[in-house]
């Protein structure tokens, strides 16, 4: 299962899809979890092959001390196993990134407004696409979104302070 294409948010909600943002986030989460499990499985396959190839190469190099061709072949096998390990590590990193995308898409479903859900999932999908080798790209996008929300709340608070003055909190004791 692949990550779904990003649809354009419809100007009016339809009866077929009353919450397009929520359905996009849900499809993204399901696809990301499926992709992560496939990437983990591929990582374990390549890691197992890498360990076996490296072990066979080292064994071949150590046992055949007199035959130079076999030593070279064993060294090549050992280096090939190390390369397979690098492929496995890359797959594990991508699986972690896909898992992070699924978690973030699930969290985006908590948004109150459906258009905000859709916008969050679009930003998260873009961060996932941009972070090919690091699972921190999505975490950075989540932190940036939190900062945007905090900035918006501060601006609203400043507007209220200008409008009503500096009022004490409602439950604060009066002086």
C-alpha positions as CSV (number, residue, x, y, z in Angstrom):
1,X,0.0,0.0,0.0
2,X,1.4,3.4,-0.9
3,X,0.8,6.8,0.6
4,X,-2.3,8.3,-1.0
5,X,-2.0,11.2,-3.4
6,X,-2.8,14.6,-1.9
7,X,-6.3,15.6,-3.0
8,X,-7.5,19.2,-3.3
9,X,-9.7,20.2,-0.4
10,X,-13.2,20.5,-1.9
11,X,-14.9,23.9,-1.6
12,X,-18.1,22.2,-0.3
13,X,-18.5,19.0,1.5
14,X,-20.3,16.2,-0.3
15,X,-22.5,13.4,0.9
16,X,-20.1,10.8,-0.4
17,X,-17.2,12.2,1.7
18,X,-18.6,14.5,4.5
19,X,-15.1,14.9,6.1
20,X,-12.5,14.9,3.4
21,X,-9.7,16.0,5.8
22,X,-10.4,13.2,8.2
23,X,-10.6,10.6,5.5
24,X,-7.3,11.8,4.0
25,X,-5.6,11.6,7.4
26,X,-7.1,8.2,8.0
27,X,-5.9,6.8,4.6
28,X,-2.5,8.3,5.2
29,X,-2.2,6.7,8.6
30,X,-3.3,3.3,7.3
31,X,-0.9,3.5,4.4
32,X,2.0,4.7,6.5
33,X,1.6,1.8,9.0
34,X,1.4,-0.7,6.2
35,X,4.5,0.8,4.5
36,X,6.4,0.9,7.9
37,X,5.7,-2.8,8.5
38,X,6.9,-3.6,4.9
39,X,10.0,-1.6,5.4
40,X,10.7,-3.3,8.8
41,X,10.3,-6.7,7.1
42,X,12.7,-5.7,4.3
43,X,15.2,-4.4,6.8
44,X,15.2,-7.7,8.7
45,X,15.6,-9.6,5.4
46,X,18.6,-7.5,4.4
47,X,20.1,-7.5,7.9
48,X,19.9,-11.3,8.0
49,X,21.4,-11.7,4.6
50,X,24.1,-9.2,5.5
51,X,25.1,-11.0,8.7
52,X,25.1,-14.4,6.9
53,X,27.2,-13.0,4.0
54,X,29.6,-11.2,6.2
55,X,30.0,-14.3,8.4
56,X,30.6,-16.6,5.3
57,X,33.0,-14.1,3.9
58,X,35.1,-13.8,7.1
59,X,35.0,-17.6,7.5
60,X,36.1,-18.1,3.9
61,X,39.0,-15.6,4.3
62,X,40.2,-17.1,7.6
63,X,40.0,-20.8,6.5
64,X,41.7,-20.4,3.1
65,X,45.0,-19.0,4.1
66,X,46.9,-20.5,1.1
67,X,44.6,-19.8,-1.7
68,X,44.7,-16.1,-2.7
69,X,41.6,-16.2,-4.9
70,X,39.4,-17.6,-2.2
71,X,40.7,-15.0,0.3
72,X,39.8,-12.3,-2.2
73,X,36.3,-13.9,-2.7
74,X,35.8,-14.1,1.0
75,X,36.8,-10.5,1.5
76,X,34.4,-9.5,-1.2
77,X,31.6,-11.5,0.4
78,X,32.3,-9.8,3.8
79,X,32.2,-6.3,2.2
80,X,29.0,-7.3,0.3
81,X,27.5,-8.3,3.7
82,X,28.4,-4.9,5.1
83,X,26.7,-3.2,2.2
84,X,23.6,-5.3,2.8
85,X,23.7,-4.1,6.4
86,X,23.8,-0.5,5.2
87,X,20.7,-1.2,3.1
88,X,19.0,-2.7,6.1
89,X,19.8,0.3,8.3
90,X,18.4,2.6,5.6
91,X,15.2,0.6,5.5
92,X,14.9,0.7,9.3
93,X,15.3,4.5,9.3
94,X,12.6,4.8,6.6
95,X,10.3,2.5,8.6
96,X,10.8,4.7,11.6
97,X,9.9,7.8,9.5
98,X,6.8,6.0,8.1
99,X,5.8,5.1,11.7
100,X,6.2,8.8,12.7
101,X,4.0,9.8,9.8
102,X,1.3,7.4,10.9
103,X,1.5,8.7,14.5
104,X,1.4,12.3,13.3
105,X,-1.6,11.7,10.9
106,X,-3.4,10.1,13.8
107,X,-2.7,13.2,16.0
108,X,-3.9,15.4,13.1
109,X,-7.3,13.7,13.3
110,X,-7.8,15.5,16.7
111,X,-8.0,18.9,15.0
112,X,-11.4,20.5,15.5
113,X,-11.8,21.8,11.9
114,X,-11.8,19.4,9.0
115,X,-9.8,21.8,6.8
116,X,-7.2,22.1,9.5
117,X,-7.0,18.3,9.6
118,X,-6.4,18.2,5.9
119,X,-3.8,21.0,6.0
120,X,-1.9,19.2,8.9
121,X,-1.8,15.9,7.0
122,X,-0.6,17.7,3.8
123,X,2.2,19.3,5.8
124,X,3.1,16.1,7.5
125,X,3.2,14.2,4.2
126,X,5.4,16.8,2.7
127,X,7.8,16.5,5.7
128,X,7.8,12.7,5.3
129,X,8.6,13.0,1.6
130,X,11.4,15.5,2.4
131,X,13.0,13.4,5.2
132,X,14.2,10.4,3.2
133,X,16.9,9.4,5.7
134,X,15.9,10.9,9.0
135,X,12.8,10.3,11.1
136,X,13.3,13.8,12.7
137,X,11.8,15.6,9.7
138,X,8.2,14.9,10.8
139,X,9.1,15.7,14.5
140,X,10.4,19.0,13.3
141,X,7.2,19.7,11.4
142,X,5.1,18.8,14.4
143,X,7.2,21.2,16.5
144,X,6.8,23.9,13.9
145,X,3.1,23.4,13.9
146,X,3.0,23.7,17.6
147,X,5.0,26.9,17.4
148,X,2.6,28.3,14.8
149,X,-0.4,27.5,17.1
150,X,1.4,29.1,20.1
151,X,2.1,32.2,18.1
152,X,-1.5,32.4,17.0
153,X,-2.7,32.1,20.6
154,X,-0.3,34.8,21.7
155,X,-1.6,37.1,19.1
156,X,-5.2,36.5,20.1
157,X,-4.2,37.0,23.7
158,X,-2.5,40.3,22.9
159,X,-5.6,41.4,21.0
160,X,-7.8,40.6,24.0
161,X,-5.4,42.5,26.3
162,X,-5.6,45.6,24.0
163,X,-9.4,45.3,23.8
164,X,-10.2,44.7,27.5
165,X,-7.0,45.9,29.2
166,X,-4.9,43.8,31.6
167,X,-7.5,41.9,33.6
168,X,-6.7,39.4,36.4
169,X,-7.5,35.8,35.8
170,X,-11.1,34.9,36.7
171,X,-10.2,32.8,39.7
172,X,-7.5,35.0,41.1
173,X,-8.2,36.4,44.6
174,X,-9.1,40.1,44.6
175,X,-6.6,42.5,46.2
